[in-house]
Amino acid sequence: MISKIRTLLIRFNSNPLFLVSQAFLIFLFLNLIVSKFNCKKDFSRSGRFETSESTRRVFQKLHSPLYIDAYYSSKIPVEYKVRLDITKELLNEIASLGNKMLYYVFMILVNL
């Protein structure tokens, strides 16, 4: 029984399609694990995309919920959409610091 399993594994390990699929599954599994951790590093010179220690302390000590409603036009230029994505990421990071006390919503205003 064990020799049959060993023979089967040796045959699978020599198949390139099997090896590629295993590498892909390992990549997906590692990506899933790493995505659960809030780990990022700001490599900009100014450090403007990183939350400061004082910001972390303020949002960790919130005693009541903080609600943020952000409104933006659907007709904003492309260069501002990049800034909008950066703002969403920053708010998402701050919300993870806020012990479930920070809530934000981005609302698109049409026909502006």
N, CA, C and O atoms as a MOPAC input file, in Angstrom:
PM7 MOZYME 1SCF
protein

 N      0.82600 1    -1.19100 1     0.00000 1
 C      0.00000 1     0.00000 1     0.00000 1
 C      0.86900 1     1.25300 1     0.00000 1
 O      0.65100 1     2.16200 1    -0.80100 1
 N      1.85500 1     1.30200 1     0.89900 1
 C      2.73500 1     2.46500 1     0.97500 1
 C      3.57400 1     2.58200 1    -0.28700 1
 O      3.82100 1     3.69000 1    -0.76400 1
 N      4.00900 1     1.47100 1    -0.82800 1
 C      4.81200 1     1.52200 1    -2.05400 1
 C      3.98300 1     2.02800 1    -3.23500 1
 O      4.51200 1     2.69900 1    -4.12100 1
 N      2.68000 1     1.70800 1    -3.25200 1
 C      1.81300 1     2.20900 1    -4.32600 1
 C      1.64400 1     3.72800 1    -4.21900 1
 O      1.66000 1     4.43900 1    -5.22400 1
 N      1.48300 1     4.20500 1    -2.99500 1
 C      1.34900 1     5.65600 1    -2.78800 1
 C      2.64900 1     6.35200 1    -3.17700 1
 O      2.62800 1     7.40200 1    -3.81800 1
 N      3.77600 1     5.76500 1    -2.78800 1
 C      5.07700 1     6.34700 1    -3.13300 1
 C      5.25900 1     6.39200 1    -4.65000 1
 O      5.72100 1     7.40000 1    -5.18500 1
 N      4.90700 1     5.32500 1    -5.34100 1
 C      5.01600 1     5.28700 1    -6.79800 1
 C      4.11900 1     6.33800 1    -7.44100 1
 O      4.52200 1     7.00400 1    -8.39500 1
 N      2.92000 1     6.48600 1    -6.92600 1
 C      1.98800 1     7.48100 1    -7.45300 1
 C      2.51900 1     8.89700 1    -7.24600 1
 O      2.42300 1     9.73100 1    -8.14700 1
 N      3.07500 1     9.17300 1    -6.07300 1
 C      3.63600 1    10.50000 1    -5.80000 1
 C      4.84300 1    10.79600 1    -6.67900 1
 O      5.00100 1    11.92300 1    -7.14800 1
 N      5.68300 1     9.81900 1    -6.90600 1
 C      6.84300 1    10.01100 1    -7.78100 1
 C      6.38000 1    10.31800 1    -9.19400 1
 O      6.96300 1    11.16900 1    -9.86600 1
 N      5.33700 1     9.63300 1    -9.65200 1
 C      4.81800 1     9.87300 1   -10.99300 1
 C      4.22600 1    11.28400 1   -11.09500 1
 O      4.43300 1    11.96600 1   -12.09900 1
 N      3.49000 1    11.72800 1   -10.06500 1
 C      2.91400 1    13.07500 1   -10.08300 1
 C      3.99700 1    14.14900 1   -10.01200 1
 O      3.89600 1    15.17700 1   -10.68200 1
 N      5.02500 1    13.91900 1    -9.21300 1
 C      6.07700 1    14.92100 1    -9.06100 1
 C      6.90100 1    15.10600 1   -10.32500 1
 O      7.56200 1    16.13300 1   -10.47500 1
 N      6.88100 1    14.16300 1   -11.21800 1
 C      7.61300 1    14.32100 1   -12.47000 1
 C      6.75900 1    14.99300 1   -13.54400 1
 O      7.27100 1    15.33500 1   -14.61000 1
 N      5.47800 1    15.18600 1   -13.28100 1
 C      4.57700 1    15.82900 1   -14.24100 1
 C      4.68200 1    17.35300 1   -14.08900 1
 O      4.39500 1    17.87700 1   -13.01300 1
 N      5.09000 1    18.07400 1   -15.14700 1
 C      5.23900 1    19.53300 1   -15.04000 1
 C      3.92600 1    20.25000 1   -14.72600 1
 O      3.93100 1    21.24400 1   -13.99900 1
 N      2.82400 1    19.77300 1   -15.25100 1
 C      1.53000 1    20.40200 1   -14.98900 1
 C      1.16900 1    20.29800 1   -13.50800 1
 O      0.62000 1    21.23500 1   -12.92900 1
 N      1.47500 1    19.16700 1   -12.90800 1
 C      1.21700 1    18.99000 1   -11.48200 1
 C      2.08000 1    19.94200 1   -10.65500 1
 O      1.59800 1    20.54700 1    -9.69700 1
 N      3.34700 1    20.07400 1   -11.02100 1
 C      4.24500 1    20.96400 1   -10.28500 1
 C      3.80500 1    22.42200 1   -10.39900 1
 O      3.85200 1    23.15900 1    -9.41400 1
 N      3.37800 1    22.84400 1   -11.59100 1
 C      2.91200 1    24.22100 1   -11.78500 1
 C      1.64200 1    24.46400 1   -10.98200 1
 O      1.49100 1    25.51400 1   -10.35800 1
 N      0.73500 1    23.50300 1   -10.99500 1
 C     -0.51000 1    23.68000 1   -10.23700 1
 C     -0.23200 1    23.71600 1    -8.73300 1
 O     -0.88700 1    24.46100 1    -8.00400 1
 N      0.72000 1    22.92900 1    -8.26900 1
 C      1.07600 1    22.96000 1    -6.85000 1
 C      1.70700 1    24.29800 1    -6.46900 1
 O      1.41500 1    24.84600 1    -5.40600 1
 N      2.57000 1    24.81900 1    -7.33400 1
 C      3.18000 1    26.12400 1    -7.06800 1
 C      2.11200 1    27.21200 1    -7.02800 1
 O      2.17000 1    28.11000 1    -6.18800 1
 N      1.14500 1    27.13600 1    -7.92600 1
 C      0.06000 1    28.11700 1    -7.95200 1
 C     -0.79100 1    28.02000 1    -6.68800 1
 O     -1.15700 1    29.04800 1    -6.11800 1
 N     -1.10700 1    26.82300 1    -6.24500 1
 C     -1.89300 1    26.65000 1    -5.02500 1
 C     -1.12900 1    27.14000 1    -3.79200 1
 O     -1.72400 1    27.73200 1    -2.89100 1
 N      0.15600 1    26.90200 1    -3.74800 1
 C      0.96800 1    27.40700 1    -2.63100 1
 C      0.98600 1    28.92600 1    -2.64400 1
 O      0.88700 1    29.55800 1    -1.59200 1
 N      1.11300 1    29.52200 1    -3.83600 1
 C      1.07900 1    30.98000 1    -3.95600 1
 C     -0.24800 1    31.53700 1    -3.46100 1
 O     -0.25900 1    32.52100 1    -2.72200 1
 N     -1.36600 1    30.93400 1    -3.84900 1
 C     -2.68200 1    31.39400 1    -3.39700 1
 C     -2.83200 1    31.25900 1    -1.88300 1
 O     -3.36100 1    32.15300 1    -1.22300 1
 N     -2.36900 1    30.15000 1    -1.34500 1
 C     -2.46500 1    29.92500 1     0.09700 1
 C     -1.63900 1    30.94800 1     0.87300 1
 O     -2.11200 1    31.50000 1     1.86600 1
 N     -0.41700 1    31.20200 1     0.43200 1
 C      0.42700 1    32.19700 1     1.10300 1
 C     -0.15500 1    33.60000 1     0.96900 1
 O     -0.08900 1    34.39800 1     1.90500 1
 N     -0.72300 1    33.89500 1    -0.19100 1
 C     -1.34900 1    35.19800 1    -0.39800 1
 C     -2.53100 1    35.37400 1     0.54500 1
 O     -2.73000 1    36.46300 1     1.08300 1
 N     -3.30600 1    34.34000 1     0.75000 1
 C     -4.44000 1    34.39400 1     1.66600 1
 C     -3.97200 1    34.64200 1     3.09600 1
 O     -4.57300 1    35.43700 1     3.81900 1
 N     -2.92000 1    33.97800 1     3.49800 1
 C     -2.39200 1    34.15100 1     4.85500 1
 C     -1.85000 1    35.56400 1     5.05000 1
 O     -2.14200 1    36.20500 1     6.06000 1
 N     -1.07000 1    36.05000 1     4.10000 1
 C     -0.46100 1    37.37500 1     4.22700 1
 C     -1.51800 1    38.47300 1     4.16200 1
 O     -1.35400 1    39.51400 1     4.79800 1
 N     -2.59100 1    38.26900 1     3.41400 1
 C     -3.62700 1    39.30300 1     3.29200 1
 C     -4.37000 1    39.52800 1     4.60600 1
 O     -4.99200 1    40.57500 1     4.78400 1
 N     -4.31900 1    38.58200 1     5.51400 1
 C     -4.98900 1    38.73800 1     6.80900 1
 C     -4.22100 1    39.65800 1     7.75000 1
 O     -4.78500 1    40.16400 1     8.72000 1
 N     -2.94900 1    39.87600 1     7.47200 1
 C     -2.13500 1    40.74700 1     8.30300 1
 C     -2.11000 1    42.14200 1     7.70100 1
 O     -2.07000 1    42.30300 1     6.48100 1
 N     -2.13400 1    43.14000 1     8.56000 1
 C     -2.06400 1    44.52400 1     8.11000 1
 C     -0.59700 1    44.93800 1     8.07600 1
 O     -0.09600 1    45.57800 1     9.00100 1
 N      0.07700 1    44.56400 1     7.00300 1
 C      1.49200 1    44.88000 1     6.91300 1
 C      1.76400 1    45.62500 1     5.61400 1
 O      1.53000 1    45.11800 1     4.51700 1
 N      2.26100 1    46.83400 1     5.77300 1
 C      2.67900 1    47.60000 1     4.61600 1
 C      3.74500 1    48.57500 1     5.06500 1
 O      3.83200 1    48.93100 1     6.24100 1
 N      4.54000 1    48.99500 1     4.12600 1
 C      5.62800 1    49.92100 1     4.42500 1
 C      5.56600 1    51.06500 1     3.43300 1
 O      5.41400 1    50.85400 1     2.23000 1
 N      5.68600 1    52.27800 1     3.94800 1
 C      5.68700 1    53.47200 1     3.11400 1
 C      7.12500 1    53.77800 1     2.71700 1
 O      7.95400 1    54.08800 1     3.57200 1
 N      7.42200 1    53.69100 1     1.43000 1
 C      8.76700 1    53.95200 1     0.94300 1
 C      8.92400 1    55.35300 1     0.36600 1
 O      9.96500 1    55.66900 1    -0.21000 1
 N      7.90500 1    56.19600 1     0.51200 1
 C      8.03800 1    57.56700 1     0.01900 1
 C      8.97500 1    58.34900 1     0.93600 1
 O      9.10300 1    58.03900 1     2.12100 1
 N      9.61100 1    59.34300 1     0.38700 1
 C     10.55800 1    60.13700 1     1.18600 1
 C      9.85500 1    60.90600 1     2.29100 1
 O     10.38300 1    61.04900 1     3.39400 1
 N      8.66100 1    61.39900 1     1.99000 1
 C      7.95300 1    62.22600 1     2.97300 1
 C      7.25600 1    61.39500 1     4.04400 1
 O      6.97200 1    61.89800 1     5.13100 1
 N      6.98000 1    60.13400 1     3.74900 1
 C      6.28500 1    59.28600 1     4.70800 1
 C      4.82800 1    59.66200 1     4.89000 1
 O      4.24600 1    59.38300 1     5.93800 1
 N      4.23000 1    60.29000 1     3.89200 1
 C      2.86200 1    60.78900 1     4.04400 1
 C      1.79900 1    59.70300 1     3.94500 1
 O      0.64000 1    59.95000 1     4.27900 1
 N      2.16400 1    58.51700 1     3.49800 1
 C      1.18100 1    57.44800 1     3.37300 1
 C      1.21600 1    56.49400 1     4.56100 1
 O      0.61700 1    55.42000 1     4.52000 1
 N      1.90800 1    56.88400 1     5.60100 1
 C      2.02200 1    56.05000 1     6.79000 1
 C      1.35200 1    56.77100 1     7.95800 1
 O      1.51400 1    57.98000 1     8.12100 1
 N      0.61000 1    56.03500 1     8.75700 1
 C     -0.03800 1    56.66100 1     9.90800 1
 C      0.98700 1    56.85900 1    11.01700 1
 O      1.80500 1    55.98300 1    11.29700 1
 N      0.92300 1    58.01400 1    11.63000 1
 C      1.88300 1    58.33700 1    12.68400 1
 C      1.47000 1    57.65500 1    13.99100 1
 O      0.34900 1    57.16500 1    14.12800 1
 N      2.38300 1    57.63800 1    14.92200 1
 C      2.11500 1    57.01600 1    16.22500 1
 C      1.01400 1    57.76000 1    16.96600 1
 O      0.18000 1    57.13700 1    17.62300 1
 N      1.00300 1    59.09400 1    16.86700 1
 C     -0.04500 1    59.86400 1    17.54900 1
 C     -1.41800 1    59.58300 1    16.94100 1
 O     -2.41300 1    59.53600 1    17.66400 1
 N     -1.48400 1    59.39400 1    15.62100 1
 C     -2.75600 1    59.04100 1    14.97600 1
 C     -3.23200 1    57.68500 1    15.46400 1
 O     -4.41800 1    57.50100 1    15.73800 1
 N     -2.32000 1    56.74200 1    15.57400 1
 C     -2.69000 1    55.40900 1    16.07300 1
 C     -3.24800 1    55.48800 1    17.49000 1
 O     -4.25100 1    54.84800 1    17.80700 1
 N     -2.59600 1    56.27300 1    18.33300 1
 C     -3.06400 1    56.39300 1    19.71900 1
 C     -4.44900 1    57.01800 1    19.79200 1
 O     -5.29500 1    56.56600 1    20.56300 1
 N     -4.68500 1    58.05400 1    18.99500 1
 C     -5.99000 1    58.73000 1    19.01800 1
 C     -7.09800 1    57.76800 1    18.61400 1
 O     -8.13400 1    57.70800 1    19.27500 1
 N     -6.89600 1    57.02400 1    17.54900 1
 C     -7.95400 1    56.14200 1    17.06700 1
 C     -8.09600 1    54.88000 1    17.90800 1
 O     -9.16200 1    54.26400 1    17.90300 1
 N     -7.07200 1    54.48400 1    18.61700 1
 C     -7.20200 1    53.33200 1    19.50400 1
 C     -7.93100 1    53.69200 1    20.78700 1
 O     -8.46000 1    52.81000 1    21.46300 1
 N     -7.96800 1    54.98500 1    21.13600 1
 C     -8.62400 1    55.42100 1    22.36800 1
 C    -10.01400 1    55.99500 1    22.12900 1
 O    -10.54400 1    56.68300 1    23.00100 1
 N    -10.61200 1    55.73600 1    20.98700 1
 C    -11.96100 1    56.24500 1    20.73000 1
 C    -12.95300 1    55.60900 1    21.69800 1
 O    -12.94200 1    54.39500 1    21.90100 1
 N    -13.81200 1    56.43900 1    22.29600 1
 C    -14.80900 1    55.93100 1    23.23300 1
 C    -16.18600 1    55.81600 1    22.59600 1
 O    -17.02800 1    55.05700 1    23.07500 1
 N    -16.41900 1    56.55200 1    21.53400 1
 C    -17.69600 1    56.46700 1    20.83100 1
 C    -17.41000 1    56.36600 1    19.33700 1
 O    -16.34900 1    56.79000 1    18.87800 1
 N    -18.34200 1    55.81200 1    18.58400 1
 C    -18.11600 1    55.62800 1    17.14700 1
 C    -17.91100 1    56.95000 1    16.41300 1
 O    -18.51400 1    57.96800 1    16.75300 1
 N    -17.06200 1    56.91300 1    15.41800 1
 C    -16.79800 1    58.05600 1    14.55900 1
 C    -17.26700 1    57.68300 1    13.15900 1
 O    -16.82800 1    56.68200 1    12.59400 1
 N    -18.16300 1    58.49600 1    12.60400 1
 C    -18.72900 1    58.23600 1    11.28500 1
 C    -18.19500 1    59.25800 1    10.29000 1
 O    -18.21900 1    60.46000 1    10.55800 1
 N    -17.71700 1    58.78800 1     9.15300 1
 C    -17.21400 1    59.66700 1     8.09600 1
 C    -18.00200 1    59.36900 1     6.83000 1
 O    -18.02000 1    58.23500 1     6.35200 1
 N    -18.65600 1    60.40000 1     6.28800 1
 C    -19.33700 1    60.30200 1     4.99900 1
 C    -18.54800 1    61.13000 1     4.00200 1
 O    -18.45400 1    62.34900 1     4.14900 1
 N    -17.98600 1    60.49400 1     3.00100 1
 C    -17.18900 1    61.19300 1     1.99200 1
 C    -17.97800 1    61.23100 1     0.68900 1
 O    -18.40300 1    60.19500 1     0.17800 1
 N    -18.16500 1    62.41400 1     0.16800 1
 C    -18.90300 1    62.60800 1    -1.07800 1
 C    -17.92400 1    63.01200 1    -2.17400 1
 O    -17.02100 1    63.81800 1    -1.95100 1
 N    -18.11500 1    62.44400 1    -3.35600 1
 C    -17.31000 1    62.86500 1    -4.49500 1
 C    -18.12500 1    62.71400 1    -5.76500 1
 O    -19.06300 1    61.92000 1    -5.83200 1
 N    -17.75200 1    63.48500 1    -6.76300 1
 C    -18.48000 1    63.50800 1    -8.02600 1
 C    -18.07400 1    62.32600 1    -8.89400 1
 O    -16.93800 1    61.85600 1    -8.82900 1
 N    -18.99900 1    61.85600 1    -9.69500 1
 C    -18.69000 1    60.76700 1   -10.62300 1
 C    -17.88700 1    61.27100 1   -11.81500 1
 O    -17.36900 1    60.47400 1   -12.59700 1
 N    -17.78000 1    62.58900 1   -11.95700 1
 C    -17.08500 1    63.17700 1   -13.10200 1
 C    -15.70400 1    63.71800 1   -12.72800 1
 O    -15.20400 1    64.63800 1   -13.37600 1
 N    -15.09700 1    63.16500 1   -11.70700 1
 C    -13.77300 1    63.65900 1   -11.32700 1
 C    -12.73800 1    63.16300 1   -12.33300 1
 O    -12.87700 1    62.06800 1   -12.87800 1
 N    -11.70000 1    63.96500 1   -12.58200 1
 C    -10.64900 1    63.54500 1   -13.51700 1
 C     -9.89100 1    62.31800 1   -13.00600 1
 O     -9.91800 1    61.99400 1   -11.81900 1
 N     -9.22700 1    61.66100 1   -13.92600 1
 C     -8.52300 1    60.41400 1   -13.60800 1
 C     -7.44800 1    60.62700 1   -12.54600 1
 O     -7.26900 1    59.78000 1   -11.67000 1
 N     -6.73500 1    61.74600 1   -12.61400 1
 C     -5.65200 1    61.95700 1   -11.64200 1
 C     -6.17900 1    62.08800 1   -10.22100 1
 O     -5.45300 1    61.80400 1    -9.26800 1
 N     -7.43800 1    62.51600 1   -10.05900 1
 C     -8.01800 1    62.59900 1    -8.72200 1
 C     -8.56900 1    61.25500 1    -8.25600 1
 O     -8.70300 1    61.02300 1    -7.05400 1
 N     -8.88600 1    60.37300 1    -9.19300 1
 C     -9.35000 1    59.03900 1    -8.80000 1
 C     -8.22900 1    58.26300 1    -8.11000 1
 O     -8.48700 1    57.45800 1    -7.21500 1
 N     -6.99300 1    58.50500 1    -8.52700 1
 C     -5.85300 1    57.86400 1    -7.86400 1
 C     -5.76700 1    58.34100 1    -6.42000 1
 O     -5.53600 1    57.54700 1    -5.50800 1
 N     -5.95400 1    59.63800 1    -6.21900 1
 C     -5.93700 1    60.18000 1    -4.85300 1
 C     -7.10100 1    59.64000 1    -4.03500 1
 O     -6.97300 1    59.42100 1    -2.83100 1
 N     -8.22500 1    59.43000 1    -4.68700 1
 C     -9.38400 1    58.86400 1    -4.00200 1
 C     -9.08100 1    57.44700 1    -3.51700 1
 O     -9.44900 1    57.07800 1    -2.40100 1
 N     -8.41500 1    56.66000 1    -4.35000 1
 C     -8.03300 1    55.30500 1    -3.94100 1
 C     -7.05400 1    55.33500 1    -2.76900 1
 O     -7.15100 1    54.51800 1    -1.85400 1
 N     -6.11900 1    56.27100 1    -2.79800 1
 C     -5.16600 1    56.40100 1    -1.69400 1
 C     -5.89500 1    56.78400 1    -0.41100 1
 O     -5.58200 1    56.27600 1     0.66600 1
 N     -6.87600 1    57.69000 1    -0.53400 1
 C     -7.66000 1    58.10300 1     0.63200 1
 C     -8.45600 1    56.93000 1     1.19300 1
 O     -8.54500 1    56.76300 1     2.40900 1
 N     -9.03400 1    56.11800 1     0.31300 1
 C     -9.78300 1    54.93800 1     0.77000 1
 C     -8.87000 1    53.97100 1     1.51400 1
 O     -9.24700 1    53.43300 1     2.55500 1
 N     -7.67500 1    53.74900 1     0.98400 1
 C     -6.73100 1    52.85000 1     1.64900 1
 C     -6.31600 1    53.38200 1     3.01700 1
 O     -6.21100 1    52.62500 1     3.98200 1
 N     -6.08100 1    54.69200 1     3.09000 1
 C     -5.68800 1    55.29200 1     4.36400 1
 C     -6.81500 1    55.18900 1     5.38800 1
 O     -6.56900 1    54.87400 1     6.55200 1
 N     -8.04800 1    55.45300 1     4.95900 1
 C     -9.18700 1    55.32000 1     5.87500 1
 C     -9.39400 1    53.86900 1     6.29300 1
 O     -9.77800 1    53.59300 1     7.43000 1
 N     -9.14300 1    52.96000 1     5.38800 1
 C     -9.26000 1    51.53600 1     5.72000 1
 C     -8.22700 1    51.14700 1     6.77600 1
 O     -8.52800 1    50.38700 1     7.69700 1
 N     -7.02300 1    51.66800 1     6.64000 1
 C     -5.98300 1    51.38600 1     7.63300 1
 C     -6.33100 1    52.01000 1     8.97800 1
 O     -6.15500 1    51.38300 1    10.02300 1
 N     -6.82600 1    53.24900 1     8.95300 1
 C     -7.20400 1    53.91800 1    10.19800 1
 C     -8.38600 1    53.20500 1    10.84400 1
 O     -8.44900 1    53.09400 1    12.06900 1
 N     -9.32700 1    52.72000 1    10.02900 1
 C    -10.47500 1    51.98900 1    10.57400 1
 C    -10.02500 1    50.70700 1    11.26100 1
 O    -10.62400 1    50.29800 1    12.25600 1
 N     -8.98700 1    50.07000 1    10.74900 1
 C     -8.49000 1    48.85400 1    11.40600 1
 C     -7.82000 1    49.18100 1    12.74000 1
 O     -7.74700 1    48.32400 1    13.62000 1
 N     -7.33200 1    50.41000 1    12.89500 1
 C     -6.74200 1    50.82300 1    14.17100 1
 C     -7.79900 1    51.20300 1    15.18800 1
 O     -7.54600 1    51.16700 1    16.39200 1
 N     -8.98900 1    51.57100 1    14.71100 1
 C    -10.00400 1    52.17200 1    15.56300 1
 C    -10.83100 1    51.23100 1    16.39500 1
 O    -11.85100 1    51.64900 1    16.94400 1
 N    -10.44400 1    49.98500 1    16.51600 1
 C    -11.17600 1    49.02200 1    17.35200 1
 C    -12.66400 1    48.99100 1    17.02000 1
 O    -13.50700 1    48.98500 1    17.91700 1
 N    -12.98000 1    48.97300 1    15.73800 1
 C    -14.37000 1    48.90600 1    15.25100 1
 C    -15.18300 1    50.12600 1    15.67500 1
 O    -16.40300 1    50.03700 1    15.81800 1
 N    -14.52600 1    51.25100 1    15.87400 1
 C    -15.22400 1    52.47300 1    16.27500 1
 C    -15.22200 1    53.51400 1    15.15900 1
 O    -15.78100 1    54.59600 1    15.33900 1
 N    -14.61600 1    53.22300 1    14.02300 1
 C    -14.57000 1    54.15700 1    12.90600 1
 C    -15.29900 1    53.54000 1    11.72700 1
 O    -14.98700 1    52.42800 1    11.29800 1
 N    -16.27200 1    54.27400 1    11.21000 1
 C    -17.06100 1    53.81500 1    10.07100 1
 C    -17.00000 1    54.88300 1     8.99300 1
 O    -17.15800 1    56.07000 1     9.27900 1
 N    -16.77300 1    54.46800 1     7.76400 1
 C    -16.73500 1    55.44400 1     6.67700 1
 C    -17.48500 1    54.90900 1     5.46800 1
 O    -17.55900 1    53.70300 1     5.23200 1
 N    -18.04200 1    55.85800 1     4.70600 1
 C    -18.79200 1    55.53400 1     3.49900 1
 C    -18.38200 1    56.52500 1     2.41900 1
 O    -18.33600 1    57.72900 1     2.66900 1
 N    -18.08700 1    56.03400 1     1.23000 1
 C    -17.82500 1    56.89100 1     0.08200 1
 C    -19.06900 1    56.89500 1    -0.79300 1
 O    -19.53700 1    55.84500 1    -1.23100 1
 N    -19.59500 1    58.08000 1    -1.03900 1
 C    -20.82100 1    58.21100 1    -1.82600 1
 C    -20.52800 1    58.95300 1    -3.12200 1
 O    -19.94500 1    60.03700 1    -3.11000 1
 N    -20.93400 1    58.36500 1    -4.23000 1
 C    -20.74900 1    58.98300 1    -5.53300 1
 C    -21.95100 1    59.86700 1    -5.82500 1
 O    -23.09600 1    59.41700 1    -5.77300 1
 N    -21.68200 1    61.12000 1    -6.12900 1
 C    -22.74100 1    62.04800 1    -6.50900 1
 C    -22.78800 1    62.09900 1    -8.02800 1
 O    -21.82100 1    62.50900 1    -8.66900 1
 N    -23.89700 1    61.68800 1    -8.59600 1
 C    -24.06300 1    61.63800 1   -10.04300 1
 C    -24.66000 1    62.96300 1   -10.51300 1
 O    -25.40400 1    63.61300 1    -9.77800 1
 N    -24.32800 1    63.35800 1   -11.74200 1
 C    -24.83900 1    64.57300 1   -12.38900 1
 C    -24.33500 1    65.83900 1   -11.72300 1
 O    -25.08800 1    66.80700 1   -11.61600 1
 N    -23.12200 1    65.86500 1   -11.28400 1
 C    -22.53000 1    67.09800 1   -10.75600 1
 C    -21.51100 1    67.62400 1   -11.70700 1
 O    -20.89700 1    68.65900 1   -11.44500 1

